[in-house]
Amino acid sequence: MPVRKRFGQHFLHDPGVIRRIIDAIAPQPGERVVEVGPGGGALTWGLLERAKHLHVIEIDRDLAQALKSDVRAGGGLHVQVGNVLDTDFVALRGAGAPLRVVGNLPYNISTPLLFRLLMQRAAISDMHFMLQREVVERMAAQPGTKDYGRLTVMLAAVAEVEHLFDVGPGAFKPPPKVWSAIVRLRPAAAPRFDIGKDGVLRTLVTAAFSHRRKTLRNGLKGLLTSEDIETCGIDPQLRPETLAPAQFGLLAAHYSRLVGYT
């Protein structure tokens, strides 16, 4: 199968890995499963067999046509040709049950797609993705580790993140230069802790982690004073990677109240 480099395609082919991924997703008949970037259909047919109906979104018209024409498609496979970054998942859900979104994501769109999906999380019950392992490690990192940072905190505010297992380059054709990993996200209907006004958490977290080695007092200078940070029960001498996500939420909530008074 030809690979389109502009789409960042690496096709999964290892039967053992494919089976393990589908077992982790565990689709059930009647569930509304959406596969992002099905490519050559490595996951598609196993998902369709278990769920009985499957909606796939594929940007490559040739691959989309091949899926439509496959005898295994039957009447249960719906193929949408287009860019997943332009897809309205709220409209796709409609009045039906929340969607289960799965896929082997191209590395070049993985982070923007994650945040786009989480902005539409009311339409989604869970997500299972294959991503670069280093991205998954940052998504699921614990405070105090080198991988913990802005991505970890921003995701933690709106979803539970679980690093399921790793996948080596040999499972793909052509093999990528990096390891991959499977991650599960369970979006929360409401933020999992107080995040203040729109955009405040992102502003504070970005400022704090832009200078990881600086203390909170220095990293948040111009946004919060040492006294403000202490008011939240946090030592301003701490470095940002030592704070739990909910502690950043305390800072965001406090900052929002300060702004509200001005």
C-alpha positions as a Markdown table, in Angstrom:
| # | Residue | x | y | z |
|---|---|---|---|---|
| 1 | Met | 0.0 | 0.0 | 0.0 |
| 2 | Pro | 1.5 | 3.4 | -1.0 |
| 3 | Val | 2.3 | 5.7 | 1.8 |
| 4 | Arg | 1.5 | 9.4 | 1.5 |
| 5 | Lys | 4.2 | 11.2 | 3.5 |
| 6 | Arg | 2.2 | 14.4 | 3.7 |
| 7 | Phe | -0.4 | 12.6 | 5.8 |
| 8 | Gly | 2.2 | 11.1 | 8.2 |
| 9 | Gln | 1.1 | 7.6 | 7.4 |
| 10 | His | 2.6 | 4.5 | 9.1 |
| 11 | Phe | 0.4 | 1.5 | 8.7 |
| 12 | Leu | -0.1 | -0.9 | 11.6 |
| 13 | His | 0.3 | -4.5 | 10.6 |
| 14 | Asp | 1.2 | -6.7 | 13.6 |
| 15 | Pro | -1.8 | -9.0 | 14.3 |
| 16 | Gly | -0.9 | -9.4 | 18.0 |
| 17 | Val | -0.7 | -5.6 | 18.6 |
| 18 | Ile | -3.9 | -5.1 | 16.6 |
| 19 | Arg | -5.7 | -7.7 | 18.7 |
| 20 | Arg | -4.4 | -6.2 | 21.9 |
| 21 | Ile | -5.6 | -2.7 | 21.0 |
| 22 | Ile | -9.1 | -3.9 | 20.1 |
| 23 | Asp | -9.3 | -5.8 | 23.3 |
| 24 | Ala | -8.3 | -2.7 | 25.2 |
| 25 | Ile | -11.1 | -0.7 | 23.4 |
| 26 | Ala | -13.6 | -3.6 | 23.9 |
| 27 | Pro | -16.2 | -2.2 | 21.5 |
| 28 | Gln | -19.7 | -3.6 | 22.1 |
| 29 | Pro | -22.6 | -4.0 | 19.6 |
| 30 | Gly | -24.7 | -0.8 | 19.6 |
| 31 | Glu | -22.0 | 1.5 | 20.7 |
| 32 | Arg | -21.2 | 4.5 | 18.4 |
| 33 | Val | -17.6 | 4.0 | 17.5 |
| 34 | Val | -15.7 | 6.5 | 15.4 |
| 35 | Glu | -12.3 | 5.6 | 14.0 |
| 36 | Val | -10.0 | 8.5 | 13.1 |
| 37 | Gly | -7.5 | 7.8 | 10.2 |
| 38 | Pro | -8.3 | 4.1 | 9.5 |
| 39 | Gly | -5.6 | 4.0 | 6.8 |
| 40 | Gly | -5.5 | 0.5 | 5.4 |
| 41 | Gly | -8.0 | -0.8 | 7.9 |
| 42 | Ala | -5.7 | -2.5 | 10.4 |
| 43 | Leu | -8.1 | -1.8 | 13.3 |
| 44 | Thr | -11.2 | -1.1 | 11.2 |
| 45 | Trp | -12.3 | -4.7 | 10.5 |
| 46 | Gly | -11.8 | -5.9 | 14.1 |
| 47 | Leu | -13.7 | -2.9 | 15.4 |
| 48 | Leu | -16.5 | -3.4 | 12.9 |
| 49 | Glu | -16.8 | -7.1 | 13.8 |
| 50 | Arg | -17.4 | -6.3 | 17.4 |
| 51 | Ala | -19.4 | -3.1 | 17.2 |
| 52 | Lys | -21.4 | -4.1 | 14.1 |
| 53 | His | -21.5 | -0.4 | 13.0 |
| 54 | Leu | -18.5 | 1.9 | 12.6 |
| 55 | His | -18.0 | 5.5 | 11.3 |
| 56 | Val | -14.5 | 6.2 | 10.0 |
| 57 | Ile | -12.9 | 9.5 | 9.0 |
| 58 | Glu | -10.2 | 9.3 | 6.4 |
| 59 | Ile | -8.4 | 12.2 | 4.6 |
| 60 | Asp | -6.8 | 10.1 | 1.9 |
| 61 | Arg | -9.5 | 9.6 | -0.8 |
| 62 | Asp | -7.8 | 6.5 | -2.3 |
| 63 | Leu | -7.7 | 4.7 | 1.1 |
| 64 | Ala | -11.3 | 5.8 | 1.8 |
| 65 | Gln | -12.5 | 4.3 | -1.5 |
| 66 | Ala | -10.6 | 1.1 | -0.8 |
| 67 | Leu | -12.4 | 0.8 | 2.6 |
| 68 | Lys | -15.8 | 1.4 | 0.9 |
| 69 | Ser | -15.1 | -1.2 | -1.7 |
| 70 | Asp | -13.9 | -3.9 | 0.7 |
| 71 | Val | -16.3 | -6.8 | 1.0 |
| 72 | Arg | -16.0 | -6.7 | 4.7 |
| 73 | Ala | -17.6 | -3.3 | 4.8 |
| 74 | Gly | -21.1 | -4.7 | 4.4 |
| 75 | Gly | -23.8 | -2.3 | 5.5 |
| 76 | Gly | -22.1 | -1.4 | 8.8 |
| 77 | Leu | -19.2 | 0.8 | 7.7 |
| 78 | His | -19.8 | 4.5 | 7.0 |
| 79 | Val | -16.8 | 6.2 | 5.5 |
| 80 | Gln | -16.4 | 10.0 | 5.8 |
| 81 | Val | -13.8 | 11.6 | 3.6 |
| 82 | Gly | -12.3 | 14.7 | 5.1 |
| 83 | Asn | -9.9 | 16.2 | 7.6 |
| 84 | Val | -10.7 | 15.2 | 11.2 |
| 85 | Leu | -9.5 | 18.6 | 12.4 |
| 86 | Asp | -12.5 | 20.0 | 10.6 |
| 87 | Thr | -15.0 | 17.5 | 11.9 |
| 88 | Asp | -17.8 | 18.6 | 14.2 |
| 89 | Phe | -18.1 | 15.7 | 16.7 |
| 90 | Val | -21.1 | 17.3 | 18.5 |
| 91 | Ala | -23.0 | 17.3 | 15.2 |
| 92 | Leu | -21.8 | 13.8 | 14.5 |
| 93 | Arg | -23.2 | 12.6 | 17.8 |
| 94 | Gly | -26.5 | 14.4 | 17.2 |
| 95 | Ala | -29.2 | 13.1 | 19.6 |
| 96 | Gly | -27.6 | 9.7 | 19.9 |
| 97 | Ala | -25.3 | 8.1 | 22.5 |
| 98 | Pro | -21.9 | 9.6 | 23.1 |
| 99 | Leu | -19.2 | 8.6 | 20.7 |
| 100 | Arg | -16.2 | 6.3 | 21.4 |
| 101 | Val | -13.3 | 7.8 | 19.3 |
| 102 | Val | -10.3 | 5.6 | 18.4 |
| 103 | Gly | -7.4 | 5.8 | 16.1 |
| 104 | Asn | -3.7 | 5.6 | 15.1 |
| 105 | Leu | -3.1 | 9.3 | 15.0 |
| 106 | Pro | -0.5 | 10.9 | 12.6 |
| 107 | Tyr | 2.2 | 12.4 | 14.8 |
| 108 | Asn | 1.9 | 15.8 | 13.1 |
| 109 | Ile | -1.8 | 16.4 | 14.2 |
| 110 | Ser | -2.0 | 14.5 | 17.5 |
| 111 | Thr | -1.8 | 17.3 | 20.0 |
| 112 | Pro | -4.1 | 19.8 | 18.2 |
| 113 | Leu | -6.6 | 17.0 | 17.6 |
| 114 | Leu | -6.6 | 16.0 | 21.3 |
| 115 | Phe | -7.5 | 19.5 | 22.3 |
| 116 | Arg | -10.1 | 19.9 | 19.6 |
| 117 | Leu | -11.8 | 16.7 | 20.7 |
| 118 | Leu | -11.7 | 17.7 | 24.3 |
| 119 | Met | -13.3 | 21.0 | 23.4 |
| 120 | Gln | -16.2 | 18.8 | 22.1 |
| 121 | Arg | -16.0 | 16.3 | 25.0 |
| 122 | Ala | -19.8 | 16.5 | 25.7 |
| 123 | Ala | -20.2 | 14.4 | 22.6 |
| 124 | Ile | -17.5 | 11.8 | 23.6 |
| 125 | Ser | -17.6 | 9.0 | 26.2 |
| 126 | Asp | -13.9 | 7.9 | 25.8 |
| 127 | Met | -11.0 | 8.0 | 23.4 |
| 128 | His | -8.3 | 5.4 | 22.6 |
| 129 | Phe | -5.3 | 6.6 | 20.6 |
| 130 | Met | -2.0 | 5.4 | 19.3 |
| 131 | Leu | 0.5 | 8.3 | 19.8 |
| 132 | Gln | 4.2 | 8.8 | 20.0 |
| 133 | Arg | 5.3 | 7.3 | 23.3 |
| 134 | Glu | 7.0 | 10.5 | 24.5 |
| 135 | Val | 3.7 | 12.3 | 24.0 |
| 136 | Val | 1.8 | 9.7 | 26.0 |
| 137 | Glu | 4.4 | 9.8 | 28.8 |
| 138 | Arg | 3.9 | 13.6 | 29.0 |
| 139 | Met | 0.1 | 13.2 | 29.0 |
| 140 | Ala | 0.0 | 10.7 | 31.8 |
| 141 | Ala | 3.1 | 12.0 | 33.8 |
| 142 | Gln | 3.1 | 12.3 | 37.6 |
| 143 | Pro | 4.1 | 15.5 | 39.4 |
| 144 | Gly | 7.8 | 15.6 | 40.2 |
| 145 | Thr | 8.9 | 13.7 | 37.0 |
| 146 | Lys | 10.7 | 15.1 | 34.0 |
| 147 | Asp | 7.7 | 14.4 | 31.7 |
| 148 | Tyr | 5.3 | 16.3 | 33.8 |
| 149 | Gly | 4.4 | 19.7 | 32.3 |
| 150 | Arg | 1.8 | 21.9 | 30.6 |
| 151 | Leu | 0.3 | 19.1 | 28.5 |
| 152 | Thr | -0.2 | 17.0 | 31.6 |
| 153 | Val | -2.0 | 19.7 | 33.6 |
| 154 | Met | -4.2 | 20.9 | 30.8 |
| 155 | Leu | -5.4 | 17.4 | 30.0 |
| 156 | Ala | -5.9 | 16.5 | 33.7 |
| 157 | Ala | -8.3 | 19.4 | 34.0 |
| 158 | Val | -10.8 | 17.8 | 31.6 |
| 159 | Ala | -10.0 | 14.1 | 31.4 |
| 160 | Glu | -8.6 | 11.0 | 33.1 |
| 161 | Val | -5.6 | 9.9 | 31.2 |
| 162 | Glu | -4.2 | 6.3 | 31.3 |
| 163 | His | -1.1 | 5.0 | 29.5 |
| 164 | Leu | -2.1 | 1.5 | 28.6 |
| 165 | Phe | 0.9 | -0.1 | 26.8 |
| 166 | Asp | 3.8 | 0.6 | 24.3 |
| 167 | Val | 4.1 | -0.4 | 20.7 |
| 168 | Gly | 7.5 | -0.8 | 19.0 |
| 169 | Pro | 8.4 | 0.5 | 15.5 |
| 170 | Gly | 8.4 | -3.0 | 14.0 |
| 171 | Ala | 4.6 | -3.1 | 14.3 |
| 172 | Phe | 4.3 | -0.6 | 11.4 |
| 173 | Lys | 5.1 | -0.4 | 7.7 |
| 174 | Pro | 7.1 | 1.6 | 7.2 |
| 175 | Pro | 8.5 | 1.5 | 10.7 |
| 176 | Pro | 8.7 | 5.0 | 12.4 |
| 177 | Lys | 11.8 | 6.2 | 14.1 |
| 178 | Val | 10.1 | 6.3 | 17.5 |
| 179 | Trp | 8.1 | 4.1 | 19.8 |
| 180 | Ser | 4.4 | 4.5 | 20.1 |
| 181 | Ala | 1.9 | 3.9 | 22.9 |
| 182 | Ile | -1.8 | 3.4 | 23.5 |
| 183 | Val | -3.5 | 5.9 | 25.7 |
| 184 | Arg | -7.1 | 6.0 | 27.0 |
| 185 | Leu | -8.8 | 9.3 | 27.8 |
| 186 | Arg | -12.1 | 9.6 | 29.7 |
| 187 | Pro | -13.4 | 13.1 | 29.3 |
| 188 | Ala | -15.2 | 14.8 | 32.2 |
| 189 | Ala | -18.4 | 16.6 | 31.6 |
| 190 | Ala | -17.3 | 19.5 | 33.8 |
| 191 | Pro | -13.7 | 20.4 | 34.7 |
| 192 | Arg | -12.3 | 18.0 | 37.3 |
| 193 | Phe | -11.2 | 20.9 | 39.5 |
| 194 | Asp | -11.8 | 24.7 | 39.6 |
| 195 | Ile | -9.9 | 26.2 | 36.6 |
| 196 | Gly | -11.0 | 29.8 | 36.9 |
| 197 | Lys | -12.2 | 31.8 | 34.0 |
| 198 | Asp | -11.7 | 30.8 | 30.4 |
| 199 | Gly | -8.1 | 30.7 | 29.4 |
| 200 | Val | -6.7 | 31.5 | 32.9 |
| 201 | Leu | -5.4 | 28.0 | 33.7 |
| 202 | Arg | -3.6 | 27.9 | 30.3 |
| 203 | Thr | -2.0 | 31.3 | 30.9 |
| 204 | Leu | -0.7 | 30.4 | 34.3 |
| 205 | Val | 0.5 | 26.9 | 33.4 |
| 206 | Thr | 2.2 | 28.2 | 30.3 |
| 207 | Ala | 4.0 | 30.9 | 32.2 |
| 208 | Ala | 5.0 | 28.5 | 35.0 |
| 209 | Phe | 6.4 | 25.8 | 32.7 |
| 210 | Ser | 8.1 | 28.3 | 30.3 |
| 211 | His | 10.8 | 28.4 | 32.9 |
| 212 | Arg | 10.8 | 25.0 | 34.6 |
| 213 | Arg | 13.8 | 25.7 | 36.8 |
| 214 | Lys | 12.4 | 28.9 | 38.2 |
| 215 | Thr | 10.3 | 29.0 | 41.4 |
| 216 | Leu | 6.6 | 29.8 | 41.1 |
| 217 | Arg | 7.3 | 33.3 | 42.6 |
| 218 | Asn | 9.6 | 34.1 | 39.7 |
| 219 | Gly | 7.8 | 32.1 | 36.9 |
| 220 | Leu | 4.5 | 33.7 | 37.7 |
| 221 | Lys | 5.8 | 37.2 | 38.3 |
| 222 | Gly | 3.4 | 39.8 | 36.9 |
| 223 | Leu | 0.5 | 37.4 | 37.3 |
| 224 | Leu | 0.5 | 36.4 | 41.0 |
| 225 | Thr | 2.6 | 37.7 | 43.9 |
| 226 | Ser | 4.2 | 35.5 | 46.5 |
| 227 | Glu | 1.3 | 36.5 | 48.8 |
| 228 | Asp | -1.2 | 35.4 | 46.2 |
| 229 | Ile | 0.4 | 32.0 | 45.9 |
| 230 | Glu | 0.6 | 31.5 | 49.7 |
| 231 | Thr | -3.1 | 32.4 | 49.9 |
| 232 | Cys | -3.7 | 29.3 | 47.8 |
| 233 | Gly | -1.8 | 27.2 | 50.4 |
| 234 | Ile | 1.2 | 26.8 | 48.1 |
| 235 | Asp | 4.8 | 27.6 | 48.8 |
| 236 | Pro | 6.0 | 30.2 | 46.2 |
| 237 | Gln | 9.5 | 28.8 | 46.4 |
| 238 | Leu | 8.3 | 25.5 | 44.8 |
| 239 | Arg | 9.1 | 24.7 | 41.2 |
| 240 | Pro | 6.1 | 24.1 | 38.9 |
| 241 | Glu | 6.7 | 20.4 | 38.3 |
| 242 | Thr | 6.1 | 19.7 | 42.0 |
| 243 | Leu | 2.5 | 20.9 | 41.9 |
| 244 | Ala | -0.5 | 18.6 | 41.4 |
| 245 | Pro | -2.8 | 19.7 | 38.6 |
| 246 | Ala | -5.5 | 20.7 | 41.1 |
| 247 | Gln | -3.1 | 23.1 | 42.7 |
| 248 | Phe | -2.7 | 24.9 | 39.5 |
| 249 | Gly | -6.5 | 25.1 | 39.5 |
| 250 | Leu | -6.3 | 26.8 | 42.9 |
| 251 | Leu | -4.0 | 29.4 | 41.4 |
| 252 | Ala | -6.2 | 29.9 | 38.4 |
| 253 | Ala | -9.3 | 30.3 | 40.5 |
| 254 | His | -7.5 | 32.9 | 42.7 |
| 255 | Tyr | -6.2 | 34.8 | 39.7 |
| 256 | Ser | -9.7 | 34.9 | 38.3 |
| 257 | Arg | -11.1 | 36.4 | 41.5 |
| 258 | Leu | -8.4 | 39.0 | 41.4 |
| 259 | Val | -9.1 | 40.0 | 37.8 |
| 260 | Gly | -12.8 | 40.1 | 38.7 |
| 261 | Tyr | -12.2 | 42.7 | 41.3 |
| 262 | Thr | -10.4 | 45.1 | 39.0 |
